């Protein structure tokens, strides 16, 4: 499921509000299991796009992608509220990714909010996100294996 959210220009700091895309994963796994899964960045390998994820210094994780190296750092971690925001840096572009994991009956819903980085046009932004749905499918499959 993808929702595009468009906003009007903002006058704060003379920046324009940018396009955001929302991605959603609904799973039978409970909030605790999903939070634990994504809190360990190494598990992101199961999405298929990231390989050789390894923990580095100062909370950073590095990994290989099909088009080069990347690094990830969890920036806001609040288990009680289901907040697991992170920064993803690749090709010199920093993505701020807001993640919420919320209860959904016996399972959970995970929501990623991705805002277009300044360095990307809308077309480039959309192209960069094309594989994200298949990553979600991989994560959901990995989570379902050990329910």
Backbone as JSON, one array per atom type, in Angstrom:
{
  "sequence": "XXXXXXXXXXXXXXXXXXXXXXXXXXXXXXXXXXXXXXXXXXXXXXXXXXXXXXXXXXXXXXXXXXXXXXXXXXXXXXXXXXXXXXXXXXXXXXXXXXXXXXXXXXXXXXXXXXXXXXXXXXXXXXXXXXXXXXXXXXXXXXXXXXX",
  "N": [[0.85, -1.16, 0.0], [0.63, 2.18, -0.89], [0.74, 5.57, -0.16], [0.61, 8.8, -1.37], [1.54, 11.87, -0.14], [0.95, 15.17, -0.46], [2.08, 18.45, 0.18], [1.63, 21.91, 1.05], [3.7, 24.82, 0.31], [6.09, 25.76, 2.79], [6.89, 28.41, 4.96], [8.72, 28.45, 6.93], [12.1, 28.61, 7.73], [12.58, 29.11, 5.12], [12.18, 26.91, 3.42], [10.78, 24.5, 1.24], [8.02, 22.41, 1.79], [8.24, 18.99, 1.25], [7.46, 16.2, -0.93], [6.05, 13.24, 0.48], [6.12, 9.74, 1.06], [4.17, 7.03, 2.12], [4.59, 3.87, 3.44], [3.31, 0.62, 4.19], [3.18, -2.19, 6.36], [1.41, -4.98, 7.27], [1.13, -7.43, 9.68], [0.96, -10.68, 11.25], [2.61, -10.87, 13.38], [3.39, -9.74, 16.65], [3.68, -6.42, 18.18], [5.98, -6.23, 19.83], [7.67, -8.27, 18.84], [8.08, -7.38, 16.18], [9.23, -4.87, 16.63], [11.6, -5.65, 17.96], [12.77, -7.07, 15.87], [13.28, -5.08, 13.84], [14.82, -3.32, 15.31], [17.24, -4.55, 15.52], [19.34, -3.97, 13.2], [20.66, -5.62, 11.44], [18.79, -7.54, 10.69], [17.49, -6.34, 8.57], [18.55, -7.26, 6.25], [16.99, -9.36, 5.38], [15.09, -8.29, 3.76], [16.14, -8.21, 1.26], [17.41, -6.21, -0.32], [19.57, -5.1, 1.02], [22.84, -6.1, 1.89], [25.31, -7.92, 3.75], [25.19, -6.54, 6.27], [26.59, -4.77, 8.89], [27.6, -3.94, 12.2], [28.94, -0.86, 13.2], [30.92, 1.83, 14.6], [29.67, 4.26, 17.01], [26.9, 3.8, 16.84], [26.26, 3.42, 14.17], [25.45, 1.43, 11.31], [26.75, -0.43, 8.61], [26.35, -1.34, 5.15], [26.02, -3.26, 2.1], [24.64, -2.43, -1.03], [22.74, -3.0, -4.06], [23.67, -0.97, -5.72], [25.92, 0.15, -4.54], [27.53, 1.26, -1.46], [26.07, 1.75, 1.84], [24.85, 3.39, 4.83], [23.34, 3.12, 8.08], [21.54, 4.46, 10.8], [19.9, 4.24, 13.85], [17.87, 6.72, 15.09], [15.82, 7.64, 16.74], [14.4, 5.9, 19.28], [11.87, 4.4, 20.76], [10.41, 2.17, 22.49], [7.98, 1.86, 23.93], [6.23, 3.64, 22.66], [6.39, 2.71, 20.09], [8.2, 3.79, 18.27], [10.71, 3.96, 15.89], [12.71, 5.46, 14.43], [15.04, 6.21, 11.8], [18.15, 7.06, 10.14], [19.15, 6.87, 6.82], [21.84, 6.6, 4.74], [23.05, 6.95, 1.53], [24.95, 7.06, -1.42], [25.74, 9.65, -0.83], [23.43, 10.91, -0.09], [21.09, 11.75, 2.35], [18.53, 10.12, 3.96], [15.78, 10.64, 5.99], [14.01, 8.52, 7.89], [10.93, 7.82, 9.14], [9.54, 5.67, 11.42], [6.84, 3.77, 12.57], [5.48, 1.44, 14.76], [2.64, -0.22, 15.42], [-0.02, -1.63, 17.45], [-2.22, -4.14, 16.09], [-4.85, -5.71, 16.52], [-4.12, -9.02, 17.23], [-1.74, -8.87, 15.95], [0.41, -6.61, 14.19], [0.92, -3.31, 12.79], [3.2, -1.81, 10.69], [4.57, 1.27, 9.85], [6.15, 3.21, 7.48], [7.41, 6.38, 6.91], [8.53, 8.23, 4.38], [10.32, 10.94, 3.38], [10.97, 13.04, 0.63], [14.35, 13.52, -0.09], [16.24, 16.59, -0.29], [18.11, 16.49, -2.36], [17.08, 14.95, -4.39], [14.98, 14.78, -7.28], [11.4, 14.69, -7.78], [10.85, 12.55, -9.52], [13.22, 11.02, -9.35], [13.11, 10.37, -6.66], [10.77, 8.75, -6.54], [11.69, 6.65, -8.16], [13.77, 5.63, -6.6], [12.34, 4.43, -4.57], [11.09, 2.22, -5.66], [11.79, -0.5, -5.17], [11.09, -0.91, -2.56], [8.67, -2.07, -1.72], [9.08, -4.8, -2.28], [11.09, -5.3, -0.44], [9.64, -4.99, 1.94], [7.94, -7.19, 1.68], [9.82, -9.26, 1.96], [10.68, -8.83, 4.62], [8.29, -9.24, 5.98], [7.84, -11.93, 5.41], [10.09, -13.07, 6.7], [9.48, -12.46, 9.34], [7.16, -13.97, 9.68], [8.01, -16.57, 9.73], [8.87, -17.32, 12.26], [6.67, -17.13, 14.01]],
  "CA": [[0.0, 0.0, 0.0], [1.41, 3.4, -0.93], [-0.04, 6.79, -0.19], [1.42, 9.98, -1.59], [1.01, 13.01, 0.59], [1.51, 16.42, -0.97], [1.87, 19.54, 1.11], [1.83, 23.25, 0.51], [4.98, 25.39, 0.71], [6.26, 26.24, 4.15], [7.75, 29.59, 5.01], [9.71, 28.24, 7.97], [13.45, 28.43, 7.25], [12.57, 29.32, 3.67], [12.22, 25.62, 2.74], [9.48, 24.04, 0.74], [7.63, 21.09, 2.25], [8.46, 18.06, 0.14], [6.61, 15.02, -1.06], [6.3, 12.11, 1.37], [5.47, 8.49, 0.69], [3.91, 6.18, 3.28], [4.55, 2.43, 3.14], [2.67, -0.07, 5.31], [3.26, -3.64, 6.46], [0.51, -5.56, 8.27], [1.62, -8.78, 9.94], [0.42, -11.39, 12.41], [3.59, -10.74, 14.46], [3.02, -8.66, 17.57], [4.51, -5.21, 18.18], [7.28, -6.51, 20.45], [8.49, -9.06, 17.9], [8.44, -6.54, 15.04], [10.16, -3.86, 17.13], [12.88, -6.34, 18.17], [13.28, -7.43, 14.55], [13.85, -3.92, 13.16], [15.82, -2.68, 16.16], [18.48, -5.19, 15.1], [19.44, -3.55, 11.8], [21.12, -6.79, 10.67], [17.6, -8.21, 10.14], [17.02, -5.69, 7.34], [19.04, -8.06, 5.12], [15.94, -10.27, 4.91], [14.31, -7.6, 2.74], [16.73, -8.55, -0.03], [18.17, -5.14, -0.97], [20.79, -4.83, 1.78], [23.67, -7.29, 2.12], [26.48, -7.76, 4.61], [24.94, -5.48, 7.27], [27.48, -4.95, 10.03], [27.59, -2.85, 13.17], [30.18, -0.07, 13.27], [31.01, 2.67, 15.79], [28.73, 5.37, 17.23], [25.53, 3.43, 16.5], [26.08, 3.26, 12.72], [25.55, 0.13, 10.66], [27.08, -0.28, 7.2], [25.86, -2.45, 4.35], [26.17, -3.18, 0.65], [23.39, -2.38, -1.8], [23.04, -3.32, -5.47], [24.34, 0.16, -6.4], [26.95, 0.78, -3.71], [27.53, 1.14, 0.01], [25.13, 2.6, 2.57], [24.94, 3.28, 6.28], [22.05, 3.29, 8.76], [21.65, 4.72, 12.24], [18.63, 4.48, 14.53], [17.97, 8.05, 15.7], [14.79, 7.74, 17.79], [14.04, 4.55, 19.64], [10.98, 4.43, 21.91], [9.65, 0.92, 22.43], [6.64, 2.06, 24.46], [5.42, 4.33, 21.65], [6.56, 2.07, 18.79], [8.97, 4.69, 17.4], [12.02, 3.42, 15.53], [13.18, 6.3, 13.32], [16.45, 6.05, 11.46], [18.74, 7.78, 9.01], [19.74, 5.99, 5.82], [22.7, 7.42, 3.89], [23.59, 6.25, 0.37], [25.33, 7.96, -2.53], [25.85, 11.01, -0.32], [22.09, 11.45, 0.17], [20.58, 11.33, 3.66], [17.09, 9.92, 4.07], [15.25, 10.52, 7.35], [12.91, 7.57, 7.78], [10.13, 7.77, 10.36], [8.92, 4.34, 11.48], [5.93, 3.54, 13.69], [4.98, 0.06, 14.86], [1.45, -0.09, 16.26], [-0.81, -2.86, 17.57], [-3.32, -4.39, 15.17], [-5.4, -6.91, 17.14], [-3.04, -9.88, 17.73], [-0.55, -8.59, 15.16], [0.86, -5.23, 14.21], [1.07, -2.56, 11.55], [4.41, -0.99, 10.65], [4.4, 2.37, 8.91], [7.35, 3.97, 7.14], [7.14, 7.66, 6.25], [9.76, 8.61, 3.69], [10.21, 12.28, 2.8], [11.94, 13.22, -0.45], [15.53, 14.32, 0.23], [16.43, 17.77, -1.14], [18.98, 16.2, -3.5], [16.37, 14.16, -5.41], [13.75, 15.28, -7.9], [10.28, 13.78, -7.48], [11.0, 11.35, -10.34], [14.3, 10.24, -8.76], [12.58, 9.88, -5.39], [9.88, 7.62, -6.86], [12.51, 5.55, -8.69], [14.52, 5.06, -5.49], [11.43, 3.67, -3.7], [10.45, 1.13, -6.38], [12.04, -1.81, -4.6], [10.76, -0.96, -1.13], [7.58, -3.02, -1.48], [9.63, -6.16, -2.23], [11.78, -5.41, 0.85], [8.6, -5.22, 2.94], [7.51, -8.59, 1.53], [10.86, -10.1, 2.55], [10.64, -8.67, 6.07], [7.06, -9.89, 6.46], [8.1, -13.36, 5.32], [11.03, -13.44, 7.76], [8.76, -12.36, 10.61], [6.14, -15.02, 9.77], [8.66, -17.86, 9.92], [9.02, -17.67, 13.67], [5.51, -16.69, 14.82]],
  "C": [[0.89, 1.22, 0.0], [0.46, 4.58, -0.99], [0.93, 7.93, -0.44], [0.76, 11.15, -0.9], [1.7, 14.26, 0.07], [1.15, 17.53, 0.0], [2.1, 20.87, 0.42], [3.17, 23.8, 0.99], [4.96, 25.9, 2.15], [7.18, 27.44, 4.13], [8.83, 29.44, 6.07], [11.05, 27.91, 7.35], [13.53, 28.5, 5.74], [12.72, 28.01, 2.89], [10.82, 25.26, 2.29], [9.22, 22.64, 1.29], [7.68, 20.15, 1.06], [7.48, 16.89, 0.18], [7.03, 13.95, -0.06], [5.53, 10.9, 0.86], [5.33, 7.65, 1.96], [3.81, 4.74, 2.79], [4.05, 1.72, 4.38], [2.9, -1.58, 5.21], [2.33, -4.09, 7.59], [0.92, -7.02, 8.43], [0.94, -9.37, 11.16], [1.39, -11.32, 13.6], [3.23, -9.56, 15.34], [4.05, -7.52, 17.56], [5.9, -5.49, 18.74], [8.2, -7.26, 19.49], [8.96, -8.2, 16.73], [9.45, -5.47, 15.47], [11.54, -4.49, 17.32], [13.55, -6.65, 16.83], [13.97, -6.23, 13.89], [14.88, -3.17, 14.0], [17.21, -3.29, 15.89], [18.61, -4.98, 13.59], [19.91, -4.7, 10.9], [19.94, -7.53, 10.03], [17.09, -7.57, 8.86], [17.53, -6.41, 6.1], [17.94, -8.93, 4.54], [15.01, -9.61, 3.9], [14.87, -7.81, 1.34], [17.59, -7.47, -0.67], [19.5, -4.87, -0.28], [21.53, -6.13, 2.05], [24.81, -6.93, 3.05], [26.33, -6.59, 5.6], [25.82, -5.77, 8.48], [27.5, -3.71, 10.9], [28.96, -2.19, 13.22], [30.17, 0.74, 14.56], [29.9, 3.72, 15.82], [27.31, 5.06, 16.76], [25.26, 3.26, 15.01], [26.2, 1.8, 12.32], [25.91, 0.4, 9.2], [26.58, -1.51, 6.45], [26.18, -2.21, 2.87], [24.77, -3.18, 0.05], [23.73, -2.74, -3.24], [23.81, -2.2, -6.18], [25.33, 0.88, -5.48], [26.76, 0.54, -2.22], [26.48, 2.08, 0.61], [25.42, 2.47, 4.05], [23.6, 3.69, 6.89], [22.33, 3.56, 10.23], [20.25, 4.96, 12.79], [18.78, 5.78, 15.32], [16.97, 8.27, 16.82], [14.26, 6.34, 18.05], [13.19, 4.62, 20.91], [10.04, 3.23, 21.8], [8.2, 1.11, 22.86], [5.7, 2.71, 23.44], [5.54, 3.72, 20.26], [7.31, 2.93, 17.79], [10.34, 4.09, 17.15], [12.55, 4.16, 14.29], [14.65, 6.04, 13.06], [16.85, 6.95, 10.3], [19.37, 6.73, 8.11], [20.55, 6.86, 4.87], [23.28, 6.54, 2.78], [23.87, 7.26, -0.73], [25.37, 9.42, -2.09], [24.52, 11.67, 0.0], [21.58, 10.88, 1.48], [19.05, 11.29, 3.62], [16.74, 9.85, 5.55], [13.99, 9.68, 7.24], [12.21, 7.48, 9.13], [9.35, 6.46, 10.36], [8.06, 4.26, 12.74], [5.43, 2.11, 13.62], [3.85, 0.09, 15.87], [0.68, -1.41, 16.32], [-1.93, -2.92, 16.53], [-3.9, -5.74, 15.59], [-4.27, -7.76, 17.68], [-1.71, -9.65, 17.0], [-0.12, -7.15, 15.29], [0.85, -4.63, 12.81], [2.31, -1.72, 11.68], [4.26, 0.02, 9.54], [5.73, 3.07, 8.73], [6.91, 5.24, 6.45], [8.47, 8.14, 5.69], [9.53, 9.96, 3.01], [11.32, 12.47, 1.77], [13.12, 14.07, 0.02], [15.67, 15.49, -0.75], [17.18, 17.45, -2.43], [18.27, 15.46, -4.64], [15.17, 14.91, -5.98], [12.63, 14.32, -7.52], [10.4, 12.47, -8.26], [12.09, 10.44, -9.77], [13.85, 9.61, -7.44], [11.7, 8.65, -5.61], [10.68, 6.41, -7.33], [13.27, 4.86, -7.56], [13.64, 4.15, -4.62], [10.81, 2.45, -4.37], [10.64, -0.24, -5.75], [11.6, -1.97, -3.15], [9.65, -1.95, -0.83], [8.09, -4.46, -1.44], [10.45, -6.37, -0.96], [10.77, -5.7, 1.96], [8.13, -6.67, 2.89], [8.53, -9.54, 2.15], [10.86, -10.03, 4.07], [9.42, -9.39, 6.66], [7.23, -11.41, 6.45], [9.02, -13.83, 6.43], [10.34, -13.42, 9.12], [7.76, -13.52, 10.78], [6.74, -16.39, 10.04], [8.69, -18.27, 11.37], [7.88, -17.19, 14.55], [5.24, -17.72, 15.9]]
}
